Structure formats: structure tokens, C-alpha cells
Amino acid sequence: MATKTDTRLLFVPYRPSRSATVKHHFSTTDADVSLQKHAAREYHRKAKLERLAKALSHAAPQRQGCMPSKQASHGEAENAGSESNSHASASARRNLPGRNTNAFRMRGSRVINNYPSLRDVGVGQMDPFNVLVLGDKPRYVQEMLDHALTYQWPSFCCSTIPGTVGEMKHAVLASTMRSPAAYYTIVFASAAHNAFLHTGMPVMQENRVLRLTYKSLAIKAVRQEIASVGANINNVTDELLLSMAILAAHDLGDTLAPRSDVAATEREDSTLLTAQNFHFYGTMDFEMAHLDAIRALIEKRGGFLTLQIDFLSNFIAIADCIVAFRRLSAPTYPMRIPTSVLQAMWPPGKPDEQTLRPFLRDLATGFDSLPLPLGSPLQLQRSQSSSSFSSSSSSTSTSSNTSMHALYEAFFQVIPMIRKLSISYDLYLRKDDSAPPFPFIMWGRNCLIHECLSLPDMSGRSRSAGAAVAASPRAPELLGLTADSCQYELCRLGTLGYMLLVLFPYPRVSGLHLKLAQRISQAVEDYVTTTTSNDQGLYQHQQQHQQHQYQQQQHQYQHQHQHQQQCCPDLLLWVTVIGGVLSDPTSFMRSWFEEFFVQTISTDRPALRASWAATKDVCAKFLWFESDDCDGEGQVFWADAMATRLTEV
């Protein structure tokens, strides 16, 4: 029960007006209104007018314009107040805009009354005072613009400083006000993103019409701005580049439907998959014509440093990494944040090894046991100390070995950062206090995928050696492959597979998983062909290195190195499991990896056939993560492989 201190009373004197105007406004039912009800009405009316006057005092100045004669007379009739109103209501009304100002235009496809009564102001509207966009735009457009500012563009902000996201939202909104092309493309992309997120739900008619309409308007506006640039490259604005980048990344936005994949609804998306809307962009086909034009314009302008909008360079760099990953090629642009800078910015402190989960304690230690290539510093020192050394062939071989050593060195520089990022991601998922802020993890994986894709491709499949040779998985000697280069390719492709499954996830509908699995299968065949011979005659043993005129000491080291290269079954096991997880369960590629796992890898290792735990322990020494997409699918692959073995028996 309320006490005396909880009750607040307001006494309003009842002073009915004696003027004829007031009598005209009061109906017969109003005469029966009690004093208390009349006092309450007066209180709420005054409070509403005061709130309205206060809001208008902070709102941006509205566009002034003359109203038609009918609307003006109608507005004057509605705003002609009685003389009996209190002094507070009169002063509040004086703070309102003039009668000829359309300050409260309701947003909609049709504007029937440009000057509604005060009691309808702001009812159900997101922006009743028209301070953000033009008042003649539909309300649904306003909602899509708000969706872009809230859910789509903040993911491209790479700073943890408070207020940076707000500044980026302001930059996006300012771009829509400066450029019609940016306005149409941002709203179009937001509508496509909004439609995609409605998984299992029908798309609204407003959304479909808006995407079709605004895409055509965006293309038209971009063409007009390109025509206005002319031959002067300095006239190319950031808004024009932003519009072209959005159109390139949302090529299918006008026809995109919500996800209908059952797996997308049954299994929760990973945090890193949805962090920057990769589940959305993975369903898009990037328009390379727009991206090529953007690259040419940026090069003529002088590079990324000439871009004034911060989030624009981030968006273009991420789109470039996505396209490069889908092509399994090197990125076009340099890294937005180098890995060395990221390591310097990484929060200090090291997690306690005892608090780590068991599979993380030996993560990435398996790479340390790999044999060094012939271009190692020890081998180069021994070669240089030799008295008799062939000048022509030996010089070529030394240069090749030195190049391979540089590739291994670049690869081993990436592995420690991947280990650190994987541990940080696991700590973040477990809500550990020692976990770094999520933006560090999110942008750290972007830097690492750039570094991994920048590592040279030594498989020879992309060389201009002829289509037949490049497509043949059984001709490594024609491509100049060696045991060192094949081992390097296994490490590089296996790391890319781990990035795809864990740190830089991408939806399977993009086709990247199958493409990478095919490349891994070719690398496995090349590695086996250049190192060992298969007992069942599937592969033939071939010469590992071309014979050169080395000294006897060089030949002895090469023979020892070949013996070491034949003893890397753990690396082959890890890459085979990664390739099997990447393959579709019903595809021929999955059957190939299962058969290879059973017949080649686990033949002399019964522990691998006995339990999944033994196989997982080997994979955890390289790169592995306990998640549904990695560890869960890996266990399914092992079970299918064992079922295949029992079927064959």
C-alpha cells in the first residue's frame, strides 16, 4: 500500500471559460465531465505540449516552404486555439514552427495531409522530425538505412576505442547524404542483408520491390557519377568507390532469398562466421568487373592511403581477401594491418598453460618435427665450405634450395600467430578473463588469412606449363616438384583448410570447401609419389631430386634428407583428415580420402583404427580445434572411414 511519501497530488483550478468560442467547442457530454477528469486532461495536454516544444528546440531546422492554399487554410483552422487556454499552452505553441512549415510530415508512400494535428505527431514513426533523411522517402527505406547502420557496417570497424563505431555510423550516413549513388547502394545492400537474415520466413513484398528498384537506381547513379568524373582522376570520390564496391559484393542482392538450408537452422553458426557477415557474403557472386575497376582507380589515386573514409579501405580489403580465398590465389591489396603491427598491439599477458584445454597445449608443435629443406643454413654452410663445386648446376640448385628455405621460413612465421589466435578464440568462447577483446580476434584472422594466401603456390598447378600437365595429379616430375616443395604444399594447404574450418569460416554453398579439398588431394598424391612407394601399386616411387655434380658430402646429406622425408606420416594423417572434413559426405572426393586413410595411413598404425582419440591427438599436434565444423566433422569422417574398411573386409 502506498505511503504518504509515495503519493503526489496536483491541484488544477477549474475555471470554465464564459466565451462563446469555448461553449462551441464543448459538447453536451463534456458538460458532465468531473473536475478530476478535467484536471487530468489539462495536465497531460500541458505535458505533451512541453515535451513537443522541447523536442523541437533540439531538432534540426526544417525545410521552409509555402503550402498550397487549401492546406494552409486547413492548417490555420486546426491551429486556431481558443483564447481560454492557459498561459503555458500558449507559450508552448509559440515555440512551434510557423504555420507554413511542414515540420511533422509523416513518412509514407503517399502523403495525404502535410500538416497533421498535434495529437498524431510521431505516432509509430522512427524519425518523426525528419532529421536523418528526406521526408518524402518511404518509412521502409528509413528502416533499411537503420538496419545498415546497426547490423551491417559496424562489423567493418577495426578499432576498440569507445565511440569509433558511432563515428563510423556517422560516416556512412554522411556518405548517403553526399552521394545519391552511395545512398541507393547502401539501402539496397541493407535490404538484401535484411532479407537474408529472415531464415525460413517469407520475404516481405516491400523488401523485394525495394531491392529491385534501388539496384537499378544505384546502377544509374553510379553511371552518372562516373560520367561526371571524366578524364580527371582526382574527381573520383570515396563515395563512388564505395558504391562500386557495394555493387561488386552484392551482385545477387536483388534476387537473394533467405537461407533454406536445414543445416543452417539446426546448427548454430560460429561466432567468426557471423562476425563480419561471412554467412551472408558467402552466398554472393562477386562481380569482378567492378573490383577490377576499383583496383585501377585506387592505383591511379595512389593506393589505400588516399581513401578518406576509414571503413571503406577495410571493406575493400576484406572483399579482396574473400575473392582471393575463393580463387586460392594471392590477394591484390597489401595488408590493412600487418601481422607485426598486430602482434605489437596485442594485449599483454600470456594465458596459463594449465587452464588451456588439452588439445591446445601441443597445438602447432608438430611442425617443429618436420625435416628442413636442403636450403637450410646448415646445408648452405656445408656447401660453401666444399672445395670442388660445380659452377653451373650447383649454382642453380643452391639458388633453388635457398628459395625453398625462404618459403619455409615465411610459413613458420605465420604458425605461432595462428596458435596464439586459436588459443585466444577458445578463451573468448569460454568467457575466460584472460581472453583479448573480440575485435583483436576478428581482425587478427583477417591479417592471418592475408599472410597465408600470400605464401607462394609451389604445386605447379597454376603455372603455364600446359593445361594437361597442370591438371594431371600423377605428373609431379613434369612440374619440377620435389619432396621439399610437396611437403611445403601440404603444410600450406592444410593451414588454409584449418583457417576455412575455424578462423576464417565460409559457408559450404560457396564451393570453396570442395575446391580446397581437390587441391589437397593433388598435393597428397604428389607428396606420396615423390617420397614413398605404395604397397598396393597405387603410386610409383620416383627420383626425389635431380642428380647434380655434388661432392660426396652433398650426396650423403641428400640421402639422409630423403630418408627423413619418408618419415612424416603424422603430417600426411593431419592433411588427410582436413581434406576429408572439407569434402562433402556424399561426394567422390570424400570416398577418396576415406580410402586413402584406411589403405595407406592407418595400415601400420592399429591405434588409429581403434579410436578417434588417437587420430585426434595426432591432428592436435598441428592445427585443430574443438568445434562442430572441425572436431565434430572430423569424428564423422573417421567413423565413415572405419565403416568403409569394415565393408571392404
N, C-alpha and C positions, 0 to 999 in steps of 0.2 A: 504494500500500500504506500502510496506516495506521501512523503512528509511535507511540511510547510516549505522547506528549502527547495523542494523539487518542483514546486508549482509556481508558474509565472503568469501574472494576470496583466492584461492590457485593457484599460478603460478608454473607450472612444465615445465622446458625447454624441448623442443623436440629435442632429439639428436638421430636420427636413426643410428643404427649400420651399419658399412660397411662390416662386416664379412659375409662370405658365409653361416654360420650357421643360422644367423638371417634371411637372404634372403630366406633360405629354409623354415623357419617357417612362414614367411609372405605369405599369399595367394594374389591372384590378387585383391580380394575385400578389403584386409587390406590396400592396397596402396591408396585407396580412402577415408580412414578414416580421419576425420578432426582433427585438433590439439586439439580442445576442447574435443572431444570424447576420443581421445587417452590419454589426461591428466586425464580424469575421470577414465578410466580403470586402469591407473597406480596408482592413489590414492586409489581406492578400493582394488586393489591387495595388495598394501603395508599394508593397514589397516588390511586386512584379515590375512596376514602372521604375523603381530604383535600380533593380538588377539590370534592366534593359538599358537605362541611361549609363550605368557604369560600364557595361559591355561595349556600348557604342563609343565611349570615351577612349577605350583602348584599341578599338578596331581601326584598320587602315582606312584612309579616306576613300570613299566610294566614288565611282564614276558619276559625274553630273550629267544630266541630260533632260531635255524637255519631254514631257509626256503628252500624248495625244489629248485633245480637248475633252473627250469623253472620260478618259482615265483620270485626267486632272480634276474634273468636276466630281467624279466619283470619290477620289481621294479626299477632296475638300469636304465632301459630305460626311465621310466617315470620321474625319479628324476634327470635325466641328464639335468640340466638347461643350458641355454645359457650364454655365458660369458658377454653378453651385459647387463644383469640385473643389477639393481642399487645395491649400497653397502648395503642399508637397507634390501633388499630382500635376499641378500646373507647371512647377519648376522642372519636374522630370520630363514633361512633354516639351519644354523649351529646349532641352538638351538633344532631342531627336533631330535627324536631318530634316531639311526643308521638304515641303510637300511635293516638290517636283523631283525629289531624289528617290531612286528605286533602291533603297538600302536593304530591303528584305525580299529580294526576288527569290522565289522558290525554284530550286533546280529541278528540271524535268524535261522530257522530250517536248512538251507543249506548255507554254506559259500563258495561262488564261488571264490571270489578274496580276499585273506587275506591282500592285500596291495592296497586299493583303492587310487585314486588320491586325492589331497588335496581339490579339489573343492567339493567333496562329503562327507567330514568329518562332522559327527554329524547331517546330514540331517534327520529329523524326528525321531531321537533316543532319548530315555530318559537318557541314560548314555553312551555317545559316547566314553568316555575314560576308560571304564571298571574299575571303581574304587570301585564298590559295590559288584558285583558278578562275577562269572567266565564268560569269554567272549563267551564260547561255549554254553550258555544257551539261549533258545528262548526268544525273546523280550516279549512275553505274560507272561512268568514266571516273568520277571522283573516287569511288570505292576502289577501282583498279589502280589508280595512282597511289592511294593509301596503301594498297597491298604491296606495290612495288617498293615503297619506302619502308615498309615494316618487315617484309619477309624475303624479298629477293635481293636487294642491293646491299644491305648491311653485311652480308657474307663476304663481300669483296673489300672490307676494311681490315687492314693488317696491323692495326695499332691497338694497344691495350690501354692507352691514355684515356681517362674519362672525358666524355664529350666528343670524341673523334667520330663516333657513329652519328651523332647529331649533326656534326659538320658535314659528313658525307651525305646525309639526307638532304641537307640544305643545298649542297652542290648539285644533287640530282634534280631537285625541284627548280633550282635556278637554271639548269640546262633546259628544262621543259619550257621555261618562260622566255629564254633567249632564242630558241630554235624550234620552229614547227616540226622539223624532221625528228629532233630528239623527243619532242612531246608525243608524236604519234608512235614512234618505235618503242618508247618506254611503256606506254599504255598497252600497246599490242603485246609486248613480251610479258607484261604483268597479267594480262588476260589469259595468255597461253599457260603461264605458270599456275594461275588460279584454277584453270580447268583441269590441269594435270593432277593437282592435289586432291581433287574430288574422286578418290579411288572408289570404284563400284557405284558411283552415283551418276545420274544423267546430267549432261551439261545444260545450263540454262540457255534459253533462246537468246537472251541479251548478250551472253558471252560469245556465242557463235557469230552473231551479227557483228559484234564489236570487233572481233578478230579479223573477219573478212574485210570489213570496212576500213579499219585503221591500218591494216597491212598495205592495202592499195594506196591509202593516203600517205603512208610513210614512204613508200617507194616513189611516189610522185614528188613529195617534198625533198627527198634525197636527190633526185634528178635535178630539181630546180636549184638546190644549193650547189651541186657540182657544176651546173651551167654558169652560176654566178661567180664561181671561183676563177674560171678562165685559165690563162696560162700562168698566172701568179700563184706560186705555191704557198706564199705567205698568207693568202686568203683562206686557206684550208683551216677551219676551226676545229676545236676539240669536239664540239657538238656534232659536226659532220662525221668525224671518225667514230664517235660513239654510236651514231645512228647506223653506220655501215657495219660496225662490229655486232650490234644487236641483231640486225637482219641476217648476218652471217651465222650467228649462233642459234637463231630461231627460224630456220628455213621452213620447218614443218609446223610452225606455231598456229597457222590458220586452220589446219586440219587435225591437230593433235587431240586425242581423246584421253580420258582418264585411264589409269592403269587397269587392265583387265586380267593381268597375270595373277593366278591364285597364290603363287609363292610370295608375291609382293604383299598380300594381305595376311597370309598365315605366318610368315616370318618377319620379325621386326627389322627394319633397315638399320644398318650400322650407323654409328654416330658420325664417322668420317664420310659416309656416303651421302648423308643429307646435310652435312655442314655447309657445303657450298653448292648444293642443289645438283650434285652429280647424278642422282637418280633421275632428275629431270633432263639435264643436258645429254645424258646417255641415250635418250630416245630420239634425239635430234640428228639430222644430217647437216653438217656444217657446210655452208656454201663457200667453196674455195675461191671463187672469183672475187667475192668481197674481201676475203682475207688477203689475197694477193694484192689487191688494190690498196688495202690498208698498209701492207708492208712497204709498198712502193712509196706511198705518201709519207709514211713515217721516216723512211730513209732519206727522202728529199728534204724533209724538215730538219733532220739532224739527229734522229733517234728518240728514245723514250724521254730524254731529258727535256725535250721541247714541249711535252704534254703538261698542261697546267692543271688538269683535273687529276687528282691522285688516284681515285678509284678506276679511272679509265685505263691506266697502264697496268694495273692489277688484273682487270678484266681481260684485256688483250693477251697478257702473259699467260693466264690460266687457260684461255681458249687455245693458245698456241701449244701449250703442253698437252691438252686433251687431244688435239688433232695429231700431234707428233706421236702420242702414245697409241692412238688408233692405227697409225701407219707404221709403228715400231721404227721410227726414224728420229733423227736429232731435231730438237726444237729450233725455230728460226730466230727468236729473240734471245738476248742474254738473260741470265737470271735476274729477276727483280731484286731479290735479296740473296747475295752469295752465301754459301754454306759457312764460310769462315766468319762472316758477319753474324750469321745466326748463332753460331757457337759462342761468339763473344757476347751476344745479347741474352743467351740462355740463362735462366735463373740459377744462381749459385746453389750449391748443395748437391749431395750425392745420396741416393736412397740406400737404406741399409740392406745389405745383401740378404740378411736373414728374413726380411719382410717380403722379399720377392717370391713370387710363385716358383715352384721347382723348374718349370720349363724355361724360365727366363735366366736362370743362374749361369747356364752354359751357352746362352744364345750367342751365335756367331763365332764360337770358338773353333768350330770345325774347319773354318777357312785357314786357320793357322797351321794345320797339318798338311796342307796341300804342298806338293813339291814346287820349288821355284823354277822358273823358266831358265833356259840357257843364258839369258841375258842378265842374270843376277850379278851383283857387284863382285862376288867371289869368283864367278866364272870369267868375267871380263878381266879381272886382275890376273888370273892364271893364263888367260890367252895372251895378254900383253907381255907377260914375262917369258914367253916362249921365244927361242932363238930363231927357229926356222918356221916361217909362217907364210902361207901362200898369199900373195898380194891381191889377186883378183877375186877368187871365190871366197876366201876367208873374209875379205873386207865386206863383201855383200852379206855374208852370214852374220858377222858381228853387228852390222847395222840392223839386220832383221831382229836379232836377239835383243839388242838394246831397245828396239821399238816395242817388243813384247814385254820386256821388263817395265817399260814406262806405262803400258796398258795395265799390267798387274798392280803397279804402284797406285795408279789413279783409281782402280777398283777398290783396293784395300783402304783407301782414304774415305770411301763412302760408307763402308761397312760399320765402323764404330758409331757413326751418327745414326744409322738405321737401328742399331742396337739401342742406343740411348732413346731414340724416339719411340721405339716399341715398348720399352720399359715405362716411359712417361705416359704413353697411351693406356697401358694396363693399369697404372696407378690412378689415372684420371677416371677410368671406368669403375674402379673400386672405391672412388671418392677418398683416396688417401690424401693426407695433409701435405705430403711431400711432392705431390703432382704439380707440374707447372701449369700456368693458365692455358686454357684450351686454344686461344689464338696462336700460341707458340707451337703447339702440336699441329694445328691446321696448316699454318704457313711453313712449318718445318717439312711436312710431307711434300708440299709443292716444290720446295727447293731440292729435296732429295730425288723426286721423280725427274726433275730437270737434269740433275747430275747423272742419274742412271741412264737416261735417254741420250745424254751427250757422250757416253762411252762409245768408242768406235765399234762398228759391227765387223767382226772378223770371220763370220761364217762363209763369206764369199757368195752368198745367195743374192746379194744386191749388186754385185759387180757386173760390169758389162762384158762378161765372158761368154755370152751366148745364152739364149733362153733355155735351151735343152740342158746345158751344163748346170745353170743356176737352179733349175727345177729338179735336178736329179739328186736324190739323197744318198746315192751309192757311188759318187764320184768325187771324194774329197781330194784325191791326188791331182785331179784336173783343176781344182780350185786353189791349189797350193796350200792346203790345210796341213797343220802339224798337230802333234799331241798337245803342245802348249796352247795353240790357238783354239783347239776344240775344248780344252779344259776351261779356258777363259770364257768361251761362249756358253758353256754350261753354267758357270758362275753368274754371268751377266743375265742370261735369260731366266735362270731360276730366281734371281733377285727381282727382276721385273715381274715375274709371276707372284712373288710374295707381296710386292707393292700393290699389285692389282687385287689380290685377295684381302689385304689387311689395311694398308696405309693409304693407298690411292684407289679405293674400290670404284668399280664402274659396273653398271648393270649388264647382265649377260645378253640382253637383247641387242646390244651394240655390236656383237660379233667379235669383240676383242679377245675374249677368252679362248675361243676356238682358233683364232689366228695365232695367238701366242703358243697354244698347245701344239700346233703344227710345227712351228719353228723349234720348239723344244724337242719334238720327236726327231727332226732332222739333225739337231745338234747331238742328240744321244746316239744316233746311228753313226755320225761322223766320229764321235769320240770312241765308240767301241771299235770301229773299223781301223782307226789309227793307233790303237793301244793294245787290244787283245784280239784273240780269235775265239769264236763261239763254238762250243762243243757240238751243237746241232747243225753246224754248217750254215747258219743264217748270215754270218759275216765272214769275211776273209781277212786274214792278217796281212797287213801291208807295211811297207817301209815307213818308219816314223819320221825320219829326217833324211833329206838328200845327202848322199855321201860327198864330202868335200875333202880337200887335201889338208887335213888337220894333222897335227903331231900325235904321237901315241897317247900322250896325256889327255888330249882333247877327246880321242876316241874312247878312252876308258871312262871319262866323265859322262860322255853321251850315253854309253851303255848303262852306266849306273842310273842316269836320269830316266832312261826308258824303263828300267825295272821299277823305279819309283812311280812312274806314271801308270803302270799297270796295277797299282795297289791303291786305288781310290774308289772302293766300292761304296763308301758312305756318301760321297758326293753324287754318284750315279743314282743311289737309292733316293736321296732327297729330291733331286731333279725329276725323277720318275714319278714320285708321289705328287709333286707340284703339277706336273703335266697331266696326271690323271685327274686331279681335282679341277683343273681348268677345263677339262673335256666335258662335253655333255654326256650324261649317263647312258643315253641311247645311241651314241654316235660310234662310228668305226674307230675313231681316234681313242676313245675310252677303252675299247676292246684291245687295241694295240698296246696301250700302257699296262693294262691288266696282264696280258700275256707276257709282256717283257718283264714285268715284276715277278711273275711266277717262274718263268723258264730261265731267266738269266740272273736276277739279283738274289733271289731267296733260295737258289738251288743248294748252295753250300752253307746256308745260314738258317738252320731249322728254327732258331728263336724268332726270326721274323715271321715265320708261318704260325708260330704257336700263339702269339698275342699281338694285338695292335700296340700295346705299350712299348714293346721292343722297337717297333718301327718308329713310333713317335719319339723315342729317346734319341734315335739317330737324326731324325729331322730337326729336333730341338737344338742340336749342336750347330746347325747352320742358321736358318731363319724360319721360325714357326711361331704361331700364335693360337691361343685357345679361344677360338670364336667359332660360330656356326659355319661361316664361309671357309674357314681354313681347317681347324681341327675337326669340326663336325663332318665336313665333306671328305676329309682325309680318312677318317674312320670308315665312312661308307665305301670309299674306294678300296680300302684294304679288305673289307668284308666281301665286296664283289669280286675282287681278285682271288680270294680264297675259295669262293663259290665256283669260280671258273676252274680252278685247279681240281676241285672235287668232281666237277662234271667231266673233265678230261680223263681223270682216273677211272 
